[in-house]
Amino acid sequence: MSHQALVTIILAGLVVSAFGLFCWVGSYSDRVFADRFRTRFPEKTLSYSGDQLGELVQSDLRMKYVFPILFPLDLIVMLALAGAMGAASSHWLNQIYPSAAWLGLVVPAVYLLSDLIEDCLLAWLLLHGDPHAAARSVSVLKAITTIKLVSVSASIALTAIALVGWLFHNESLAI
């Protein structure tokens, strides 16, 4: 097996593991939210109101949402996803089109930064428990969530495209 094939197997394993962690944390948080809310809606959707966010920041779940869901679990997930996708897509792009390798780092970094900002703002709102501050912050939170959702989707697409490009690159198939 070639060195490049071994590196690809390791990077693909890291990406799959990061998505497994993502699913596990999602399942865990859904169990926590099941009795009161349908999901962690501020992080997963843009279809909620200031009143719904206000209800969340006053709920008995707010401290469980901050710890352990946002910090440390969601932080670990975002670091794993951005790190694995960044390393993998940058490596594969470097093999097939070296001048685009930077893209494999920048796109996941935008996802990481937007997710971190979203979690910090959400944690601040939850810790303060002020429904009026939550209602005033809805548009900012939704804008940050939009950037996060677009950038994580772009990171996933870029990682998949880079892998497929690497697989079809004539030198990479020499195992």
Z-matrix of the N, CA and C atoms (Angstrom, degrees):
N
C 1 1.444
C 2 1.526 1 108.29
N 3 1.315 2 116.19 1 135.49
C 4 1.462 3 120.32 2 -179.25
C 5 1.526 4 110.97 3 -73.22
N 6 1.304 5 114.63 4 159.80
C 7 1.463 6 121.41 5 177.36
C 8 1.528 7 110.24 6 -58.82
N 9 1.334 8 117.25 7 -43.74
C 10 1.464 9 121.27 8 -178.78
C 11 1.529 10 111.51 9 -63.84
N 12 1.306 11 117.01 10 -38.22
C 13 1.467 12 120.23 11 178.15
C 14 1.521 13 110.53 12 -65.79
N 15 1.325 14 117.13 13 -41.75
C 16 1.463 15 121.24 14 177.85
C 17 1.528 16 110.94 15 -63.17
N 18 1.322 17 117.41 16 -44.56
C 19 1.467 18 121.30 17 177.74
C 20 1.526 19 109.86 18 -60.57
N 21 1.314 20 116.90 19 -41.25
C 22 1.468 21 120.97 20 179.58
C 23 1.523 22 111.63 21 -64.42
N 24 1.301 23 116.86 22 -40.78
C 25 1.464 24 119.93 23 178.27
C 26 1.527 25 110.10 24 -63.41
N 27 1.313 26 117.15 25 -42.45
C 28 1.468 27 121.12 26 178.92
C 29 1.524 28 110.70 27 -64.83
N 30 1.337 29 117.43 28 -46.78
C 31 1.463 30 120.67 29 -179.70
C 32 1.530 31 111.34 30 -64.20
N 33 1.320 32 117.01 31 -42.36
C 34 1.469 33 120.04 32 177.66
C 35 1.532 34 110.31 33 -62.73
N 36 1.329 35 116.82 34 -39.28
C 37 1.460 36 120.79 35 176.53
C 38 1.516 37 112.24 36 -62.33
N 39 1.329 38 116.91 37 -39.29
C 40 1.468 39 120.63 38 177.70
C 41 1.524 40 111.08 39 -65.95
N 42 1.325 41 116.78 40 -40.82
C 43 1.468 42 120.20 41 178.52
C 44 1.531 43 110.15 42 -64.23
N 45 1.324 44 117.00 43 -46.20
C 46 1.464 45 120.90 44 179.07
C 47 1.530 46 110.34 45 -62.16
N 48 1.321 47 117.64 46 -41.80
C 49 1.470 48 121.63 47 178.54
C 50 1.529 49 111.13 48 -62.95
N 51 1.329 50 117.08 49 -40.83
C 52 1.466 51 120.99 50 178.55
C 53 1.529 52 110.45 51 -62.60
N 54 1.333 53 117.05 52 -40.99
C 55 1.467 54 119.44 53 178.00
C 56 1.526 55 111.15 54 -70.63
N 57 1.320 56 117.78 55 -32.27
C 58 1.458 57 120.48 56 173.83
C 59 1.522 58 111.08 57 -63.16
N 60 1.317 59 116.68 58 -42.65
C 61 1.464 60 121.77 59 176.73
C 62 1.525 61 110.10 60 -63.04
N 63 1.329 62 116.78 61 -42.28
C 64 1.460 63 122.27 62 176.96
C 65 1.530 64 110.25 63 -56.37
N 66 1.319 65 117.27 64 -46.83
C 67 1.470 66 121.78 65 -179.96
C 68 1.519 67 111.50 66 -65.02
N 69 1.328 68 117.08 67 -41.03
C 70 1.466 69 120.71 68 -179.62
C 71 1.524 70 111.00 69 -63.89
N 72 1.330 71 117.29 70 -45.94
C 73 1.470 72 120.52 71 179.51
C 74 1.529 73 110.05 72 -65.01
N 75 1.340 74 116.56 73 -38.81
C 76 1.460 75 119.56 74 177.01
C 77 1.516 76 112.18 75 -62.02
N 78 1.314 77 116.45 76 -42.83
C 79 1.459 78 121.24 77 178.18
C 80 1.527 79 111.11 78 -64.31
N 81 1.323 80 116.12 79 -43.92
C 82 1.464 81 120.59 80 178.05
C 83 1.525 82 110.74 81 -59.99
N 84 1.320 83 117.42 82 -48.54
C 85 1.461 84 120.09 83 -177.09
C 86 1.527 85 111.47 84 -68.48
N 87 1.325 86 117.98 85 -33.07
C 88 1.464 87 120.10 86 176.78
C 89 1.525 88 110.91 87 -63.29
N 90 1.332 89 117.00 88 -36.51
C 91 1.470 90 120.09 89 176.63
C 92 1.520 91 110.75 90 -65.80
N 93 1.328 92 117.43 91 -38.39
C 94 1.464 93 121.13 92 179.29
C 95 1.528 94 110.09 93 -66.30
N 96 1.327 95 117.21 94 -39.42
C 97 1.456 96 122.04 95 -175.75
C 98 1.527 97 113.69 96 -85.43
N 99 1.312 98 118.26 97 -13.54
C 100 1.467 99 122.63 98 -169.09
C 101 1.527 100 113.81 99 -53.96
N 102 1.308 101 118.24 100 -38.53
C 103 1.459 102 120.46 101 -175.41
C 104 1.523 103 113.12 102 -76.75
N 105 1.332 104 117.34 103 -24.08
C 106 1.464 105 119.58 104 -170.62
C 107 1.519 106 114.08 105 -117.59
N 108 1.319 107 117.05 106 -43.86
C 109 1.465 108 122.06 107 -178.69
C 110 1.519 109 108.61 108 -129.91
N 111 1.328 110 116.87 109 155.10
C 112 1.465 111 119.29 110 -177.00
C 113 1.525 112 112.39 111 -70.91
N 114 1.333 113 117.85 112 -26.42
C 115 1.457 114 121.50 113 -178.09
C 116 1.517 115 108.83 114 -170.85
N 117 1.316 116 116.08 115 -179.41
C 118 1.474 117 120.96 116 172.64
C 119 1.526 118 106.82 117 -80.08
N 120 1.300 119 116.63 118 70.01
C 121 1.460 120 121.38 119 -170.06
C 122 1.529 121 115.21 120 -57.93
N 123 1.325 122 121.48 121 -33.58
C 124 1.474 123 116.82 122 -179.34
C 125 1.528 124 113.38 123 -64.84
N 126 1.320 125 117.86 124 -22.69
C 127 1.458 126 121.12 125 -178.58
C 128 1.524 127 113.15 126 -96.79
N 129 1.315 128 117.45 127 -17.95
C 130 1.466 129 120.07 128 -170.56
C 131 1.518 130 114.26 129 -112.62
N 132 1.306 131 118.17 130 -15.46
C 133 1.459 132 120.48 131 -174.72
C 134 1.518 133 110.09 132 -145.77
N 135 1.299 134 114.97 133 164.74
C 136 1.460 135 121.16 134 175.75
C 137 1.524 136 110.00 135 -111.24
N 138 1.316 137 117.42 136 4.32
C 139 1.462 138 121.49 137 -175.75
C 140 1.524 139 111.39 138 -102.58
N 141 1.319 140 115.02 139 72.02
C 142 1.459 141 121.27 140 174.00
C 143 1.524 142 107.48 141 -146.70
N 144 1.299 143 114.95 142 161.01
C 145 1.460 144 120.65 143 -177.16
C 146 1.528 145 110.82 144 -106.66
N 147 1.311 146 114.31 145 170.40
C 148 1.458 147 120.00 146 174.98
C 149 1.516 148 111.58 147 -62.50
N 150 1.327 149 116.65 148 -34.37
C 151 1.467 150 120.45 149 178.11
C 152 1.527 151 111.13 150 -65.80
N 153 1.333 152 116.59 151 -41.05
C 154 1.470 153 119.61 152 178.64
C 155 1.526 154 110.70 153 -65.27
N 156 1.335 155 116.65 154 -42.12
C 157 1.462 156 119.10 155 177.35
C 158 1.520 157 110.37 156 -65.46
N 159 1.327 158 116.51 157 -38.57
C 160 1.464 159 120.71 158 176.65
C 161 1.517 160 112.27 159 -61.02
N 162 1.325 161 116.04 160 -39.71
C 163 1.466 162 120.21 161 176.85
C 164 1.528 163 110.80 162 -63.83
N 165 1.340 164 116.54 163 -40.18
C 166 1.458 165 120.16 164 179.12
C 167 1.527 166 111.36 165 -64.64
N 168 1.324 167 117.51 166 -43.75
C 169 1.470 168 119.20 167 -176.38
C 170 1.526 169 112.43 168 -71.55
N 171 1.315 170 116.97 169 -12.19
C 172 1.464 171 120.09 170 175.74
C 173 1.527 172 112.41 171 -104.17
N 174 1.312 173 117.24 172 -3.53
C 175 1.465 174 120.51 173 -174.29
C 176 1.528 175 111.67 174 -75.35
N 177 1.315 176 113.92 175 165.71
C 178 1.461 177 120.40 176 176.15
C 179 1.525 178 112.01 177 -72.16
N 180 1.334 179 117.44 178 -9.28
C 181 1.466 180 121.74 179 179.05
C 182 1.524 181 112.98 180 -86.26
N 183 1.320 182 117.42 181 -10.36
C 184 1.465 183 119.14 182 -169.70
C 185 1.524 184 113.42 183 -58.73
N 186 1.311 185 118.68 184 -39.70
C 187 1.463 186 119.81 185 -179.39
C 188 1.533 187 111.28 186 -73.93
N 189 1.340 188 117.58 187 -33.81
C 190 1.464 189 120.41 188 175.64
C 191 1.526 190 110.62 189 -67.73
N 192 1.333 191 115.63 190 -30.01
C 193 1.458 192 119.81 191 178.71
C 194 1.529 193 109.93 192 -69.91
N 195 1.325 194 116.38 193 -43.44
C 196 1.470 195 119.40 194 179.35
C 197 1.523 196 110.08 195 -66.61
N 198 1.338 197 116.12 196 -49.65
C 199 1.466 198 121.17 197 179.81
C 200 1.514 199 108.34 198 -133.23
N 201 1.253 200 120.50 199 118.42
C 202 1.451 201 130.03 200 18.33
C 203 1.535 202 115.03 201 -103.81
N 204 1.351 203 118.74 202 -0.14
C 205 1.470 204 118.20 203 -170.49
C 206 1.525 205 112.29 204 -68.98
N 207 1.347 206 117.50 205 -59.13
C 208 1.471 207 118.12 206 -179.30
C 209 1.522 208 111.77 207 -69.11
N 210 1.313 209 114.54 208 -48.62
C 211 1.463 210 120.81 209 -179.80
C 212 1.514 211 107.98 210 -128.64
N 213 1.286 212 121.02 211 114.46
C 214 1.448 213 128.64 212 18.37
C 215 1.535 214 115.14 213 -103.81
N 216 1.368 215 118.58 214 -11.76
C 217 1.468 216 119.45 215 -169.08
C 218 1.528 217 113.40 216 -61.50
N 219 1.338 218 117.86 217 -52.12
C 220 1.462 219 119.10 218 -178.64
C 221 1.525 220 110.84 219 -66.47
N 222 1.308 221 117.49 220 -33.21
C 223 1.467 222 120.92 221 176.16
C 224 1.526 223 110.61 222 -62.09
N 225 1.313 224 116.75 223 -43.97
C 226 1.470 225 121.10 224 178.68
C 227 1.530 226 110.04 225 -63.36
N 228 1.337 227 116.49 226 -42.52
C 229 1.466 228 120.53 227 179.86
C 230 1.521 229 110.80 228 -63.07
N 231 1.335 230 117.20 229 -46.72
C 232 1.474 231 118.38 230 -177.71
C 233 1.527 232 111.17 231 -65.33
N 234 1.325 233 117.65 232 -37.23
C 235 1.469 234 120.42 233 176.86
C 236 1.530 235 110.76 234 -65.95
N 237 1.333 236 116.42 235 -41.69
C 238 1.472 237 120.24 236 179.59
C 239 1.529 238 111.03 237 -65.63
N 240 1.328 239 116.83 238 -47.00
C 241 1.465 240 119.90 239 -179.08
C 242 1.525 241 111.68 240 -64.10
N 243 1.319 242 116.52 241 -51.23
C 244 1.471 243 119.53 242 -177.97
C 245 1.525 244 110.66 243 -64.96
N 246 1.314 245 116.97 244 -41.49
C 247 1.461 246 120.13 245 179.71
C 248 1.516 247 112.87 246 -64.47
N 249 1.331 248 115.88 247 -47.78
C 250 1.470 249 119.56 248 -178.36
C 251 1.523 250 111.20 249 -67.14
N 252 1.336 251 116.92 250 -47.03
C 253 1.469 252 118.77 251 -179.35
C 254 1.522 253 111.23 252 -67.35
N 255 1.335 254 116.87 253 -37.37
C 256 1.461 255 119.88 254 178.25
C 257 1.511 256 112.08 255 -64.67
N 258 1.321 257 116.50 256 -46.94
C 259 1.470 258 120.02 257 -179.98
C 260 1.527 259 110.90 258 -64.24
N 261 1.329 260 115.95 259 -45.38
C 262 1.458 261 119.77 260 -176.96
C 263 1.527 262 111.88 261 -66.70
N 264 1.328 263 116.78 262 -52.66
C 265 1.472 264 118.46 263 -176.39
C 266 1.520 265 111.56 264 -65.92
N 267 1.325 266 117.84 265 -37.73
C 268 1.460 267 119.96 266 178.04
C 269 1.529 268 110.90 267 -64.98
N 270 1.319 269 116.59 268 -42.87
C 271 1.462 270 120.36 269 179.07
C 272 1.526 271 111.30 270 -62.45
N 273 1.331 272 116.25 271 -48.82
C 274 1.462 273 119.63 272 -177.66
C 275 1.526 274 111.38 273 -66.70
N 276 1.332 275 116.80 274 -40.30
C 277 1.469 276 119.18 275 177.24
C 278 1.524 277 110.75 276 -63.65
N 279 1.313 278 116.21 277 -38.31
C 280 1.462 279 120.30 278 179.13
C 281 1.530 280 111.30 279 -61.95
N 282 1.316 281 116.71 280 -31.88
C 283 1.466 282 120.85 281 179.88
C 284 1.523 283 112.47 282 -73.67
N 285 1.336 284 116.69 283 -32.58
C 286 1.465 285 119.13 284 -174.45
C 287 1.526 286 113.60 285 -106.66
N 288 1.321 287 116.96 286 -28.27
C 289 1.458 288 120.90 287 -178.03
C 290 1.527 289 107.93 288 -152.76
N 291 1.334 290 118.30 289 78.72
C 292 1.465 291 122.85 290 -170.35
C 293 1.530 292 115.38 291 -53.02
N 294 1.308 293 117.85 292 -34.26
C 295 1.466 294 118.51 293 -177.71
C 296 1.529 295 112.60 294 -71.15
N 297 1.334 296 118.79 295 -9.95
C 298 1.466 297 122.15 296 178.29
C 299 1.525 298 112.68 297 -102.92
N 300 1.318 299 117.92 298 2.62
C 301 1.464 300 120.92 299 -176.41
C 302 1.527 301 112.32 300 -60.11
N 303 1.316 302 116.67 301 -31.48
C 304 1.471 303 120.82 302 179.12
C 305 1.526 304 111.37 303 -60.17
N 306 1.323 305 116.85 304 -32.15
C 307 1.460 306 121.36 305 179.78
C 308 1.524 307 111.17 306 -60.89
N 309 1.319 308 115.71 307 -35.60
C 310 1.455 309 120.59 308 178.53
C 311 1.519 310 113.40 309 -65.62
N 312 1.322 311 117.34 310 -19.46
C 313 1.466 312 120.99 311 176.12
C 314 1.521 313 112.27 312 -95.90
N 315 1.327 314 116.38 313 -37.99
C 316 1.468 315 120.45 314 -174.18
C 317 1.529 316 112.16 315 -69.44
N 318 1.317 317 117.12 316 -45.87
C 319 1.471 318 119.75 317 -176.45
C 320 1.537 319 111.17 318 -61.78
N 321 1.330 320 120.48 319 -49.32
C 322 1.468 321 119.53 320 175.68
C 323 1.540 322 112.70 321 -64.07
N 324 1.330 323 117.54 322 -30.46
C 325 1.466 324 119.68 323 177.59
C 326 1.532 325 111.15 324 -66.17
N 327 1.324 326 116.97 325 -37.99
C 328 1.474 327 120.47 326 175.78
C 329 1.526 328 109.48 327 -63.03
N 330 1.324 329 116.56 328 -42.85
C 331 1.465 330 119.92 329 176.07
C 332 1.530 331 110.45 330 -59.41
N 333 1.324 332 117.19 331 -49.11
C 334 1.461 333 121.43 332 -178.01
C 335 1.520 334 111.15 333 -59.15
N 336 1.305 335 116.96 334 -47.63
C 337 1.464 336 121.02 335 -178.52
C 338 1.523 337 111.19 336 -64.28
N 339 1.319 338 118.06 337 -44.49
C 340 1.467 339 119.93 338 -179.09
C 341 1.526 340 111.36 339 -67.06
N 342 1.325 341 118.00 340 -38.99
C 343 1.463 342 120.83 341 177.86
C 344 1.523 343 111.00 342 -66.19
N 345 1.315 344 116.87 343 -39.91
C 346 1.465 345 120.54 344 178.33
C 347 1.528 346 111.13 345 -65.18
N 348 1.324 347 117.14 346 -43.51
C 349 1.469 348 120.50 347 177.77
C 350 1.523 349 110.15 348 -63.20
N 351 1.327 350 116.49 349 -43.51
C 352 1.466 351 120.84 350 178.34
C 353 1.531 352 110.70 351 -58.64
N 354 1.328 353 117.20 352 -47.17
C 355 1.464 354 121.12 353 -179.32
C 356 1.530 355 111.81 354 -64.26
N 357 1.326 356 116.98 355 -39.66
C 358 1.469 357 119.78 356 179.02
C 359 1.524 358 111.48 357 -65.76
N 360 1.329 359 117.16 358 -44.20
C 361 1.468 360 119.95 359 177.75
C 362 1.521 361 110.52 360 -64.05
N 363 1.308 362 116.62 361 -44.36
C 364 1.459 363 120.19 362 179.32
C 365 1.535 364 111.19 363 -63.30
N 366 1.310 365 117.36 364 -42.41
C 367 1.471 366 120.59 365 177.97
C 368 1.523 367 110.58 366 -62.60
N 369 1.324 368 116.48 367 -41.88
C 370 1.470 369 120.37 368 178.62
C 371 1.527 370 110.26 369 -60.40
N 372 1.332 371 117.02 370 -45.82
C 373 1.468 372 121.08 371 179.22
C 374 1.530 373 110.93 372 -62.92
N 375 1.329 374 116.31 373 -43.33
C 376 1.461 375 120.09 374 -179.56
C 377 1.520 376 112.17 375 -66.48
N 378 1.314 377 117.10 376 -39.84
C 379 1.464 378 120.41 377 -179.82
C 380 1.525 379 112.37 378 -68.50
N 381 1.327 380 116.50 379 -34.22
C 382 1.469 381 119.85 380 179.79
C 383 1.528 382 112.03 381 -80.17
N 384 1.316 383 117.44 382 -29.80
C 385 1.456 384 120.89 383 175.69
C 386 1.515 385 115.24 384 65.45
N 387 1.309 386 117.90 385 23.48
C 388 1.462 387 122.53 386 -178.13
C 389 1.529 388 109.46 387 -97.26
N 390 1.341 389 117.35 388 109.69
C 391 1.460 390 119.35 389 -178.13
C 392 1.532 391 113.27 390 -65.15
N 393 1.331 392 117.34 391 -28.46
C 394 1.470 393 120.36 392 178.87
C 395 1.528 394 110.67 393 -70.38
N 396 1.326 395 116.93 394 -41.85
C 397 1.473 396 120.46 395 175.84
C 398 1.522 397 110.15 396 -63.84
N 399 1.327 398 116.17 397 -37.98
C 400 1.464 399 120.14 398 177.97
C 401 1.526 400 110.60 399 -63.34
N 402 1.329 401 117.07 400 -45.46
C 403 1.462 402 120.90 401 -179.88
C 404 1.528 403 111.10 402 -62.70
N 405 1.323 404 117.09 403 -38.83
C 406 1.469 405 120.92 404 178.86
C 407 1.531 406 111.71 405 -69.75
N 408 1.325 407 117.73 406 -23.50
C 409 1.466 408 122.25 407 -175.74
C 410 1.520 409 114.02 408 -93.94
N 411 1.321 410 118.19 409 -2.92
C 412 1.459 411 121.17 410 -174.49
C 413 1.524 412 112.23 411 -57.40
N 414 1.325 413 117.79 412 -46.99
C 415 1.472 414 119.09 413 -176.60
C 416 1.526 415 111.57 414 -65.96
N 417 1.323 416 117.92 415 -38.04
C 418 1.467 417 120.96 416 177.55
C 419 1.522 418 110.07 417 -67.13
N 420 1.321 419 116.48 418 -44.92
C 421 1.465 420 120.54 419 179.95
C 422 1.528 421 110.77 420 -62.53
N 423 1.325 422 117.14 421 -41.71
C 424 1.469 423 120.14 422 178.79
C 425 1.528 424 111.44 423 -66.57
N 426 1.325 425 117.86 424 -35.97
C 427 1.469 426 120.41 425 177.83
C 428 1.525 427 110.39 426 -64.57
N 429 1.324 428 116.21 427 -43.65
C 430 1.467 429 120.23 428 178.97
C 431 1.534 430 109.93 429 -65.64
N 432 1.324 431 116.79 430 -41.38
C 433 1.461 432 120.93 431 178.46
C 434 1.528 433 110.80 432 -63.00
N 435 1.322 434 116.97 433 -38.48
C 436 1.467 435 120.66 434 177.21
C 437 1.522 436 110.98 435 -60.71
N 438 1.323 437 116.43 436 -45.93
C 439 1.468 438 120.82 437 177.89
C 440 1.527 439 109.72 438 -60.79
N 441 1.326 440 116.42 439 -42.48
C 442 1.468 441 120.51 440 179.41
C 443 1.523 442 111.05 441 -62.23
N 444 1.326 443 116.83 442 -48.57
C 445 1.468 444 120.19 443 -177.13
C 446 1.529 445 111.70 444 -64.79
N 447 1.321 446 117.14 445 -40.22
C 448 1.466 447 120.27 446 178.34
C 449 1.525 448 110.47 447 -67.06
N 450 1.337 449 116.47 448 -44.26
C 451 1.467 450 118.97 449 -176.48
C 452 1.530 451 112.59 450 -71.97
N 453 1.319 452 118.70 451 -33.41
C 454 1.468 453 118.65 452 176.82
C 455 1.527 454 109.61 453 -71.16
N 456 1.332 455 117.36 454 -37.16
C 457 1.471 456 120.01 455 175.62
C 458 1.517 457 110.83 456 -64.06
N 459 1.331 458 116.37 457 -42.01
C 460 1.467 459 120.55 458 178.10
C 461 1.530 460 110.66 459 -64.98
N 462 1.335 461 117.04 460 -37.29
C 463 1.465 462 120.92 461 178.46
C 464 1.523 463 111.39 462 -64.97
N 465 1.318 464 115.77 463 -42.20
C 466 1.467 465 120.25 464 178.47
C 467 1.523 466 109.75 465 -63.79
N 468 1.331 467 116.22 466 -47.27
C 469 1.469 468 120.34 467 179.89
C 470 1.527 469 111.08 468 -62.13
N 471 1.325 470 116.74 469 -44.09
C 472 1.462 471 120.48 470 -179.82
C 473 1.526 472 111.05 471 -62.99
N 474 1.322 473 117.10 472 -41.44
C 475 1.461 474 120.80 473 178.97
C 476 1.527 475 110.63 474 -63.44
N 477 1.319 476 116.28 475 -44.56
C 478 1.477 477 119.79 476 179.35
C 479 1.529 478 111.14 477 -65.36
N 480 1.321 479 117.34 478 -43.28
C 481 1.471 480 121.12 479 179.59
C 482 1.528 481 110.65 480 -64.50
N 483 1.336 482 116.32 481 -41.49
C 484 1.466 483 119.78 482 179.05
C 485 1.526 484 111.10 483 -63.83
N 486 1.334 485 117.22 484 -41.03
C 487 1.466 486 120.46 485 178.10
C 488 1.528 487 110.83 486 -64.08
N 489 1.313 488 116.38 487 -47.98
C 490 1.463 489 119.66 488 179.83
C 491 1.531 490 110.17 489 -62.18
N 492 1.335 491 116.96 490 -41.67
C 493 1.460 492 120.10 491 176.68
C 494 1.511 493 111.85 492 -60.80
N 495 1.324 494 116.82 493 -41.92
C 496 1.467 495 120.88 494 178.63
C 497 1.526 496 110.45 495 -64.59
N 498 1.348 497 116.07 496 -42.42
C 499 1.462 498 119.77 497 -179.51
C 500 1.522 499 112.20 498 -62.36
N 501 1.322 500 116.98 499 -36.24
C 502 1.464 501 120.48 500 -178.49
C 503 1.524 502 113.20 501 -90.13
N 504 1.320 503 115.38 502 -5.12
C 505 1.471 504 119.08 503 176.43
C 506 1.515 505 107.23 504 -69.99
N 507 1.313 506 118.47 505 131.83
C 508 1.470 507 122.12 506 -169.91
C 509 1.533 508 114.04 507 -59.33
N 510 1.317 509 119.49 508 -34.03
C 511 1.472 510 119.97 509 -177.39
C 512 1.516 511 111.88 510 -80.89
N 513 1.307 512 118.14 511 -25.50
C 514 1.461 513 120.38 512 -176.12
C 515 1.521 514 113.23 513 -72.26
N 516 1.302 515 117.50 514 -19.45
C 517 1.459 516 120.00 515 -178.17
C 518 1.525 517 113.62 516 -80.87
N 519 1.323 518 117.12 517 -3.78
C 520 1.471 519 120.54 518 178.61
C 521 1.516 520 108.93 519 -80.66
N 522 1.308 521 116.39 520 93.39
C 523 1.470 522 120.98 521 -175.99
C 524 1.490 523 112.00 522 -92.55
